[in-house]
Amino acid sequence: MEGTLTIFFDEPFWVGIFERCDNGRLSVCRVTFGAEPKEQEIYEFALRHFIELRFSQKVDIIQRKTADNPKRRQRNARKQMEHSGIGTKSQMALQMQLEQNKLERKVKTREQKLADKQRMFEIKQQKKREKHKGR
């Protein structure tokens, strides 16, 4: 399992994208930082909160072999540093996670509304019974 962290400025906050690849499958988590995080803060955040992060569902990816040439690796690292934003696979995984969270939230609110409605019905029925007892 390997992972990467990309941090970029997404107006008005700094955002971190945690990506983890495991057996050719990618999952992503988005974290919003307030002000620009320092390296020490990022390191501490990763150590303390990585377990708590909610990653998206895994998406199949095609991994390319990287050359062992150190100059090529350095060039690729420089290109990644210049490139702002996240990869398209990561964006798709994040979008899937957002949609999944949205569905979970809808289900939870629907259940809560039904429970509240049932509770109010029970209260009304109880009040009706109490009114008729006094006769």
Backbone hydrogen bonds in HBPLUS format (Angstrom, degrees):
<---DONOR---> <-ACCEPTOR-->    atom                        ^
c    i                          cat <-CA-CA->   ^        H-A-AA   ^      H-
h    n   atom  resd res      DA  || num        DHA   H-A  angle D-A-AA Bond
n    s   type  num  typ     dist DA aas  dist angle  dist       angle   num
A0002-GLU N   A0021-CYS O   3.05 MM  19  5.39 160.5  2.09 151.6 157.5     1
A0021-CYS N   A0002-GLU O   2.76 MM  19  5.39 162.5  1.79 162.2 168.4     2
A0004-THR N   A0019-GLU O   2.81 MM  15  5.21 151.8  1.89 143.8 152.3     3
A0019-GLU N   A0004-THR O   2.86 MM  15  5.21 170.0  1.87 158.2 160.0     4
A0006-THR N   A0017-ILE O   3.02 MM  11  5.13 158.1  2.07 136.3 142.6     5
A0017-ILE N   A0006-THR O   2.75 MM  11  5.13 158.3  1.80 148.6 156.2     6
A0008-PHE N   A0015-VAL O   2.93 MM   7  5.54 157.3  1.98 156.5 163.4     7
A0015-VAL N   A0008-PHE O   2.83 MM   7  5.54 174.0  1.84 172.4 172.4     8
A0010-ASP N   A0013-PHE O   2.81 MM   3  5.49 148.3  1.91 164.7 173.1     9
A0013-PHE N   A0010-ASP O   2.95 MM   3  5.49 145.0  2.08 138.8 129.6    10
A0033-PHE N   A0014-TRP O   2.67 MM  19  5.12 157.4  1.72 159.6 165.6    11
A0016-GLY N   A0031-VAL O   2.71 MM  15  5.03 171.6  1.71 160.1 163.1    12
A0031-VAL N   A0016-GLY O   2.79 MM  15  5.03 165.1  1.82 157.6 161.0    13
A0018-PHE N   A0029-CYS O   2.84 MM  11  5.13 158.6  1.88 160.8 162.7    14
A0029-CYS N   A0018-PHE O   2.89 MM  11  5.13 147.5  2.00 147.4 154.8    15
A0020-ARG N   A0027-SER O   2.98 MM   7  5.56 161.5  2.01 162.6 167.0    16
A0027-SER N   A0020-ARG O   3.05 MM   7  5.56 153.0  2.13 150.7 159.3    17
A0022-ASP N   A0025-ARG O   2.91 MM   3  5.28 157.7  1.96 146.9 153.8    18
A0025-ARG N   A0022-ASP O   3.18 MM   3  5.28 140.3  2.34 101.8 113.0    19
A0061-ILE N   A0024-GLY O   2.99 MM  37  5.58 162.4  2.02 155.6 152.2    20
A0026-LEU N   A0059-VAL O   2.69 MM  33  5.04 165.8  1.71 150.1 150.9    21
A0059-VAL N   A0026-LEU O   2.74 MM  33  5.04 153.7  1.81 138.5 147.0    22
A0056-SER N   A0028-VAL O   2.80 MM  28  5.31 147.8  1.90 137.9 147.7    23
A0042-ILE N   A0038-LYS O   2.99 MM   4  6.29 158.1  2.04 156.4 162.7    24
A0043-TYR N   A0039-GLU O   2.93 MM   4  6.15 161.1  1.97 150.7 155.9    25
A0044-GLU N   A0040-GLN O   2.96 MM   4  6.18 163.6  1.99 150.3 154.5    26
A0045-PHE N   A0041-GLU O   2.87 MM   4  6.02 156.5  1.92 145.4 152.5    27
A0046-ALA N   A0042-ILE O   2.90 MM   4  6.11 161.5  1.93 151.5 156.2    28
A0047-LEU N   A0043-TYR O   3.01 MM   4  6.25 155.3  2.07 147.3 154.0    29
A0048-ARG N   A0044-GLU O   2.91 MM   4  6.03 165.4  1.94 153.7 157.4    30
A0049-HIS N   A0045-PHE O   2.83 MM   4  5.54 163.2  1.85 149.7 155.2    31
A0052-GLU N   A0049-HIS O   3.06 MM   3  5.23 126.9  2.35 101.5 115.2    32
A0053-LEU N   A0050-PHE O   3.31 MM   3  5.39 152.7  2.39 100.9 108.6    33
A0073-ARG N   A0069-ASN O   3.05 MM   4  6.38 159.8  2.09 153.8 159.8    34
A0074-GLN N   A0070-PRO O   2.91 MM   4  6.08 155.1  1.98 142.7 149.6    35
A0075-ARG N   A0071-LYS O   2.90 MM   4  6.10 154.4  1.96 144.4 151.5    36
A0076-ASN N   A0072-ARG O   2.83 MM   4  6.09 162.0  1.86 152.6 157.3    37
A0077-ALA N   A0073-ARG O   2.89 MM   4  6.08 154.5  1.96 146.2 153.4    38
A0078-ARG N   A0074-GLN O   2.96 MM   4  6.20 154.6  2.02 145.7 152.3    39
A0079-LYS N   A0075-ARG O   2.95 MM   4  6.26 155.1  2.01 148.6 155.4    40
A0080-GLN N   A0076-ASN O   2.95 MM   4  6.20 156.0  2.01 148.2 154.5    41
A0081-MET N   A0077-ALA O   3.00 MM   4  6.23 149.0  2.10 144.7 153.1    42
A0082-GLU N   A0078-ARG O   3.03 MM   4  6.29 148.9  2.13 145.6 153.7    43
A0083-HIS N   A0079-LYS O   2.91 MM   4  6.08 150.6  2.00 146.5 155.0    44
A0091-GLN N   A0087-GLY O   2.92 MM   4  6.23 153.3  2.00 147.9 156.0    45
A0092-MET N   A0088-THR O   2.90 MM   4  6.16 156.3  1.96 148.5 154.3    46
A0093-ALA N   A0089-LYS O   2.94 MM   4  6.20 158.8  1.99 148.0 153.7    47
A0094-LEU N   A0090-SER O   2.84 MM   4  6.08 158.7  1.89 151.6 157.5    48
A0095-GLN N   A0091-GLN O   2.89 MM   4  6.07 158.4  1.94 147.8 153.9    49
A0096-MET N   A0092-MET O   2.92 MM   4  6.19 155.4  1.98 147.8 154.4    50
A0097-GLN N   A0093-ALA O   2.98 MM   4  6.24 151.9  2.06 143.7 151.5    51
A0098-LEU N   A0094-LEU O   2.88 MM   4  6.18 158.5  1.92 153.0 158.7    52
A0099-GLU N   A0095-GLN O   2.97 MM   4  6.21 160.9  2.00 149.9 154.7    53
A0100-GLN N   A0096-MET O   2.91 MM   4  6.11 154.7  1.97 145.8 153.1    54
A0101-ASN N   A0097-GLN O   2.88 MM   4  6.12 163.0  1.91 153.6 157.7    55
A0102-LYS N   A0098-LEU O   2.91 MM   4  6.10 151.2  2.00 144.0 152.6    56
A0103-LEU N   A0099-GLU O   2.95 MM   4  6.24 156.7  2.00 148.9 154.1    57
A0104-GLU N   A0100-GLN O   2.95 MM   4  6.23 161.7  1.98 152.0 157.0    58
A0105-ARG N   A0101-ASN O   2.91 MM   4  6.08 157.1  1.96 147.1 153.4    59
A0106-LYS N   A0102-LYS O   2.93 MM   4  6.18 153.7  2.00 146.4 153.7    60
A0107-VAL N   A0103-LEU O   2.96 MM   4  6.21 163.7  1.99 153.5 157.2    61
A0108-LYS N   A0104-GLU O   2.94 MM   4  6.13 162.2  1.98 148.9 154.2    62
A0109-THR N   A0105-ARG O   2.93 MM   4  6.12 161.7  1.96 150.1 154.6    63
A0110-ARG N   A0106-LYS O   2.91 MM   4  6.04 156.8  1.96 148.6 155.6    64
A0111-GLU N   A0107-VAL O   2.96 MM   4  6.17 162.6  1.99 151.4 155.6    65
A0112-GLN N   A0108-LYS O   2.95 MM   4  6.15 153.9  2.01 143.5 151.4    66
A0113-LYS N   A0109-THR O   2.85 MM   4  6.07 157.1  1.91 149.2 154.7    67
A0114-LEU N   A0110-ARG O   2.98 MM   4  6.24 162.8  2.01 150.9 155.4    68
A0115-ALA N   A0111-GLU O   2.91 MM   4  6.10 156.5  1.96 147.3 154.1    69
A0116-ASP N   A0112-GLN O   2.89 MM   4  6.11 158.1  1.94 148.6 154.6    70
A0117-LYS N   A0113-LYS O   2.86 MM   4  6.05 159.6  1.90 150.2 156.3    71
A0118-GLN N   A0114-LEU O   2.89 MM   4  6.08 160.0  1.93 148.2 153.5    72
A0119-ARG N   A0115-ALA O   2.90 MM   4  6.07 156.2  1.96 145.8 152.7    73
A0120-MET N   A0116-ASP O   2.89 MM   4  6.12 160.3  1.93 151.6 156.4    74
A0121-PHE N   A0117-LYS O   2.98 MM   4  6.19 152.7  2.06 144.8 152.6    75
A0122-GLU N   A0118-GLN O   2.95 MM   4  6.22 157.6  2.00 148.6 154.4    76
A0123-ILE N   A0119-ARG O   2.97 MM   4  6.28 155.5  2.03 147.7 154.4    77
A0124-LYS N   A0120-MET O   2.99 MM   4  6.25 159.7  2.03 149.1 153.9    78
A0125-GLN N   A0121-PHE O   2.92 MM   4  6.19 160.9  1.96 152.5 158.0    79
A0126-GLN N   A0122-GLU O   2.90 MM   4  6.10 156.3  1.96 148.4 155.0    80
A0127-LYS N   A0123-ILE O   2.97 MM   4  6.24 155.6  2.03 148.9 155.2    81
A0128-LYS N   A0124-LYS O   2.95 MM   4  6.24 155.4  2.01 149.4 156.1    82
A0129-ARG N   A0125-GLN O   2.99 MM   4  6.28 160.3  2.03 151.1 155.6    83
A0130-GLU N   A0126-GLN O   2.99 MM   4  6.25 155.8  2.05 147.6 154.3    84
A0131-LYS N   A0127-LYS O   3.02 MM   4  6.26 150.3  2.11 146.8 154.3    85
A0132-HIS N   A0128-LYS O   3.18 MM   4  6.49 156.3  2.24 150.2 155.5    86
A0133-LYS N   A0129-ARG O   3.10 MM   4  6.29 134.3  2.32 143.0 154.9    87
